Amino acid sequence: MARTAKRQAATIIDSPRSRYAELRQILEDRRRDIVREVQGRIRGVRAEGSEKAHEGMDQGETSEVDIQEDIEFALIQMKAETLNKINEALSRLEEGTYGNCFECGEDIAEPRLRALPFAVRCKDCEEARENAQKRERLAQRRGSSNLFYEFQG
């Protein structure tokens, strides 16, 4: 009977550790994949840039190449931002604050962390933040349209 209680207690104690170990692995796997992808994109952009030095291209072709390079650069930036978020999540994991909502301090649901392992807010706080941002953008649009009407008068 005492052994069973100890085993159950050990399982409860080890459960958060194994959960964090699993989430750490998810973060590290995603980080490795992103680093590999970013390095590949950078190599690709460099290779294309040296091969296509805009020589012998008309304006339309040059413009298209420039647009493609801009898109590649934007994708690299997005991946780099995601990589920073993953590194921050790994730091929070080391500090023992991983999985806690920045807003309310409650635990972030495990399914949310599995889907978005670098999440910093629980679902409710993230929705409230997004709604506040939408209201702010709408208010800014209304404010700028009021200015438009004032200048017309």
C-alpha positions as CSV (number, residue, x, y, z in Angstrom):
1,M,0.0,0.0,0.0
2,A,2.8,2.4,0.9
3,R,4.7,1.5,-2.3
4,T,1.6,2.3,-4.4
5,A,1.2,5.7,-2.8
6,K,4.9,6.5,-3.4
7,R,4.6,5.4,-7.0
8,Q,1.6,7.6,-7.5
9,A,3.3,10.5,-5.8
10,A,6.4,10.0,-8.0
11,T,4.2,9.8,-11.1
12,I,2.6,13.1,-10.1
13,I,5.9,14.7,-9.4
14,D,7.6,13.3,-12.6
15,S,4.6,14.2,-14.7
16,P,5.4,17.9,-15.0
17,R,9.1,17.1,-15.6
18,S,8.2,14.7,-18.4
19,R,5.8,17.2,-19.8
20,Y,8.4,19.9,-19.8
21,A,11.0,17.5,-21.3
22,E,8.6,16.6,-24.1
23,L,7.8,20.3,-24.7
24,R,11.5,21.1,-24.6
25,Q,12.1,18.5,-27.3
26,I,9.3,20.0,-29.4
27,L,10.9,23.5,-29.0
28,E,14.4,22.2,-29.8
29,D,13.1,20.2,-32.8
30,R,11.3,23.2,-34.2
31,R,14.3,25.4,-33.6
32,R,16.6,23.0,-35.5
33,D,14.1,22.8,-38.4
34,I,13.8,26.6,-38.6
35,V,17.6,27.1,-38.5
36,R,18.0,24.5,-41.2
37,E,15.3,26.2,-43.3
38,V,16.7,29.7,-42.8
39,Q,20.2,28.6,-43.7
40,G,18.9,26.9,-46.8
41,R,16.9,30.0,-47.9
42,I,19.9,32.3,-47.3
43,R,22.1,30.0,-49.4
44,G,19.4,30.0,-52.1
45,V,19.1,33.7,-52.2
46,R,22.9,34.1,-52.4
47,A,23.1,31.5,-55.2
48,E,20.3,33.1,-57.2
49,G,21.8,36.6,-56.6
50,S,25.1,35.6,-58.0
51,E,23.7,33.7,-60.9
52,K,21.1,36.4,-61.8
53,A,23.0,39.6,-61.6
54,H,20.2,41.4,-63.5
55,E,22.3,41.3,-66.6
56,G,20.5,40.9,-69.9
57,M,17.1,41.2,-68.1
58,D,14.4,43.6,-69.1
59,Q,12.7,45.8,-66.6
60,G,9.8,43.4,-66.0
61,E,12.2,40.5,-65.3
62,T,14.3,42.6,-63.0
63,S,11.2,43.7,-61.1
64,E,10.0,40.1,-60.8
65,V,13.4,39.0,-59.4
66,D,13.4,41.9,-57.0
67,I,9.9,40.9,-55.8
68,Q,11.0,37.3,-55.3
69,E,14.1,38.4,-53.3
70,D,11.9,40.6,-51.1
71,I,9.5,37.7,-50.5
72,E,12.4,35.5,-49.6
73,F,13.8,38.1,-47.2
74,A,10.4,38.6,-45.5
75,L,10.1,34.8,-45.0
76,I,13.6,34.7,-43.5
77,Q,12.7,37.5,-41.2
78,M,9.5,35.7,-40.1
79,K,11.5,32.5,-39.4
80,A,14.1,34.5,-37.5
81,E,11.3,36.0,-35.3
82,T,9.9,32.6,-34.7
83,L,13.4,31.4,-33.8
84,N,13.7,34.2,-31.2
85,K,10.4,33.2,-29.7
86,I,11.5,29.6,-29.4
87,N,14.8,30.7,-27.7
88,E,12.8,32.9,-25.3
89,A,10.5,29.9,-24.5
90,L,13.5,27.7,-23.9
91,S,14.9,30.4,-21.5
92,R,11.5,30.5,-19.7
93,L,11.7,26.7,-19.4
94,E,15.1,27.0,-17.7
95,E,13.8,29.7,-15.4
96,G,10.7,27.7,-14.5
97,T,8.3,30.2,-15.8
98,Y,7.4,28.4,-19.0
99,G,3.8,27.7,-19.6
100,N,2.6,30.6,-17.4
101,C,0.5,33.3,-19.0
102,F,2.2,36.7,-19.1
103,E,-1.2,38.4,-18.5
104,C,-3.0,36.4,-15.8
105,G,-0.3,34.1,-14.5
106,E,-2.4,31.0,-15.0
107,D,-1.2,27.9,-16.7
108,I,-1.4,27.9,-20.5
109,A,-3.3,24.8,-21.6
110,E,-1.1,21.9,-22.8
111,P,-2.9,21.5,-26.1
112,R,-2.1,25.2,-26.8
113,L,1.6,24.7,-25.9
114,R,1.8,21.7,-28.1
115,A,0.3,23.6,-31.1
116,L,2.3,26.8,-30.3
117,P,5.1,25.9,-28.0
118,F,6.3,29.5,-27.6
119,A,2.9,30.8,-26.6
120,V,3.1,33.5,-23.9
121,R,-0.6,33.9,-23.2
122,C,-3.4,31.6,-22.4
123,K,-6.2,31.4,-25.0
124,D,-8.5,33.8,-23.2
125,C,-5.8,36.5,-22.6
126,E,-4.6,36.2,-26.2
127,E,-8.2,36.6,-27.5
128,A,-8.7,39.6,-25.3
129,R,-5.4,41.1,-26.6
130,E,-6.4,40.5,-30.2
131,N,-9.8,42.1,-29.7
132,A,-8.2,45.1,-28.0
133,Q,-5.8,45.5,-31.0
134,K,-8.8,45.2,-33.4
135,R,-10.7,47.9,-31.5
136,E,-7.5,50.1,-31.5
137,R,-7.0,49.7,-35.3
138,L,-10.7,50.5,-35.9
139,A,-10.5,53.6,-33.7
140,Q,-7.4,54.7,-35.6
141,R,-9.2,54.2,-39.0
142,R,-12.1,56.2,-37.7
143,G,-9.8,58.9,-36.4
144,S,-8.0,59.2,-39.8
145,S,-11.3,59.3,-41.7
146,N,-12.4,62.1,-39.4
147,L,-9.3,64.0,-40.3
148,F,-10.1,63.5,-44.0
149,Y,-13.5,65.0,-43.6
150,E,-12.0,68.0,-41.7
151,F,-9.6,68.7,-44.5
152,Q,-12.3,68.5,-47.1
153,G,-14.4,71.2,-45.4
